[in-house]
Amino acid sequence: MILNEGHSVGLEKEFYVVGADNNTYEQAIVKDSVIPRMKAELGAYDESWGPKCYIDVTGPLEVVTRPCSDLRQLSDDITTAYRIAQEESDDRGLYTLGMGSRPGKPSDQAGLHVHVGFKDEAEAEYVFNELQKHVPDIMALSANSPSRFGGVKDTRASGGYYGHKFSPYSDTGRTSVIYKRSNTLEVRCMDSQGTPEEDVAIAAYIFGIAEKAKEDHANGVEQDTVGNEGPKNFKHAVKKGMEATFKIDDEKVPAYRVVEDTFVDIRHYLERYDCPDEVMDVLEGKVKERRSGADDILDIYHETGYSSIWTGIKDFFTLHRGHDELYDRLAHRGRSDDETTVDVPDADLLLARAA
């Protein structure tokens, strides 16, 4: 997907285009109208490397960025591509659903894949091991589906067949949380996100971890590989998102605290690679609010008239038509300005703590 440029980053976003009857029969028409607009508005289109748009063999529509040298270009690519898809869908009375599993069709699953480049095999292995250690907190940030029990859940990983294996660097594949390819490391364990800014925020978090690892590798910092606690923490994050509790060095640590500390460690790498303010705001908001995407979906169910979590979740797995307001809210999902936040340290305090 991405050239071996050492410091490159790219992402693949899957999502469903559905009508009020929850069918995807018009995805091909939307794809055919998205492609010429991507060519015109992005000034580039490459069916091998990206940017590009196609229907994935597993079902969802997918937009892919080009190999990007900084986070602003990544944001421009995916924001433009997804906006075009939304506009083309809106014009047809359809809905673009960026989430792990769509209402009424829990077997349909859409993922987010993030690629980071490397300069040589030694650096790749070091970055791979560091990213694998952070998979639980990456999962805590990106879990984007509700579960039958009213909590959060990452559909792609929880099925037990996709992006769930903590494979060694020497033996990875498409079932691995990180897939070592010939030219990139591909983080594969995540649900698709609700907005392109959220996609880039997750990609920025991963890219920051990778860039710090590259610098540590160049400075000869000794590294421990992921232990048995990694897969267990990963499972906790799948089920509870940012409210999970991890076990690290025999101590219990809240997932949100791991994310807070990691964000402090990597923030200047994001600034170095020109992370847009709006993306930084999304990532900072997730850290401060201790929320995963699935929490937003649960809120939308409540706000569109469901009387209880169970009613909403039960309907998530059974509804098929007649829920235009719900589909519209999910398709145009975003954070409201008046959203309530919890009392946690702001970014300046987090940075001061690390100083």
C-alpha positions, -999 to +999 in steps of 0.1 A: +000+000+000+028+024+008+064+029-005+094+022+017+101+058+026+113+054+062+090+080+077+058+075+055+023+069+069-009+059+052-043+045+060-071+025+045-107+032+056-136+008+051-172+018+055-207+009+043-230+029+020-266+019+028-301+029+020-330+032+045-336-005+039-300-011+051-289-027+018-256-019+001-267-024-035-257+012-045-221+011-033-208+004-068-226+035-082-212+057-054-177+043-060-179+051-097-188+087-089-163+091-061-133+081-083-134+109-108-139+135-081-109+120-061-088+124-093-099+160-097-098+172-061-067+153-049-048+158-081-037+122-080-051+087-083-031+055-083-048+021-083-016+004-069-004+029-042-033+053-036-051+075-033-078+052-045-113+039-039-128+004-044-152-022-030-133-045-008-137-083-013-152-085+022-180-061+013-174-025+024-164+005+003-129+015+009-108+047+004-071+047+007-045+075+010-013+078-009+020+072+009+022+104+030+052+122+043+034+140+070+001+140+089-014+170+072-012+153+038-027+121+053-055+142+068-061+160+034-063+127+015-087+109+038-108+139+047-113+148+010-120+112-001-145+105+027-162+139+022-167+131-015-181+097-006-205+113+019-216+139-006-222+114-034-242+092-009-262+121+004-272+131-031-287+097-035-304+096-002-279+070+012-259+069+044-221+063+049-216+043+080-180+045+094-181+020+122-170-016+130-204-032+124-235-017+109-270-018+124-289-050+116-259-066+100-234-075+128-216-100+105-206-070+082-175-055+096-154-025+085-118-019+096-092+008+097-056-002+086-027+021+093+007+017+076+040+031+087+072+029+067+107+018+078+142+022+064+156-013+070+148-046+087+165-038+120+144-007+124+113-025+112+116-052+139+122-027+167+092-006+156+071-037+152+078-048+188+071-014+202+038-011+183+028-045+194+033-035+231+009-006+224-018-026+207-040-027+239-041+011+242-045+015+204-075-008+208-088+012+237-088+044+216-103+028+185-130+003+197-160+015+177-189-009+180-214-015+208-217-050+223-249-069+232-242-061+268-242-023+265-205-018+265-179-011+239-164-037+216-141-039+186-160-061+162-131-068+139-109-082+166-135-099+188-145-124+162-113-143+168-102-145+132-091-110+121-063-089+135-062-107+169-029-127+169+002-114+187+025-130+161+063-127+163+080-104+138+092-134+118+058-149+112+029-125+107-001-126+085-036-110+080-048-124+113-020-106+132-026-074+151+004-061+131+011-074+096+048-072+086+048-066+049+077-061+025+075-023+027+054-013+057+042-024+091+004-025+089-017-022+121-048-042+113-067-047+146-090-017+145-126-008+137-133+019+111-139+052+128-169+076+125-152+106+110-120+111+089-105+132+117-109+103+141-092+080+115-063+104+113-062+108+151-057+070+155-032+070+127-013+099+143-012+080+176+003+050+159+027+071+138+039+089+169+047+056+186+065+044+155+086+076+152+096+075+189+106+039+184+128+048+154+145+074+175+150+050+204+164+024+180+189+049+166+200+058+201+205+022+211+177+020+237+173-016+249+138-030+242+116-056+258+092-075+236+055-079+244+048-104+272+018-126+280+000-096+295-003-080+260-029-103+246-048-102+279-048-064+280-059-064+243-090-085+252-099-062+280-096-032+256-119-049+231-146-053+257-143-020+276-124+005+255-109+034+275-125+021+307-105-011+306-079-020+332-046-033+321-021-054+340+015-040+335+044-054+354+020-070+379+003-037+386-033-027+375-033+004+354-064+021+338-062+021+300-069+058+298-038+064+319-016+044+295-031+065+267-025+097+285+012+089+292+018+077+257+002+108+243+026+129+263+056+109+250+046+111+214+030+145+210+061+164+198+065+138+170+030+146+159+039+183+159+071+176+140+051+159+112+026+187+109-005+172+126-035+195+119-050+212+148-084+196+143-069+161+144-048+170+175-081+183+191-098+150+184-070+129+199-067+152+228-105+150+233-104+112+234-076+113+260-094+139+282-129+124+279-117+088+282-140+077+255-139+052+226-160+055+195-185+030+207-194+054+235-205+079+209-226+053+191-243+044+224-251+081+229-266+084+195-289+055+203-301+072+234-305+106+217-326+091+188-352+078+212-342+045+227-352+042+263-324+019+275-290+006+265-304-029+261-332-017+238-307+001+217-283-027+215-309-053+208-322-032+180-286-027+167-285-064+159-320-067+145-332-034+128-334-033+090-355-003+080-374+027+091-347+043+112-337+072+090-328+095+120-305+069+134-287+062+101-284+100+095-268+105+129-244+076+124-235+088+089-228+124+099-213+116+133-192+142+150-186+156+185-209+183+197-194+215+212-214+211+244-204+175+250-198+168+287-163+160+297-148+144+329-124+161+352-090+149+341-057+168+334-056+190+304-029+188+278-006+213+295-008+195+328-001+162+311+030+177+295+040+192+328+037+158+344+062+144+319+087+172+323 
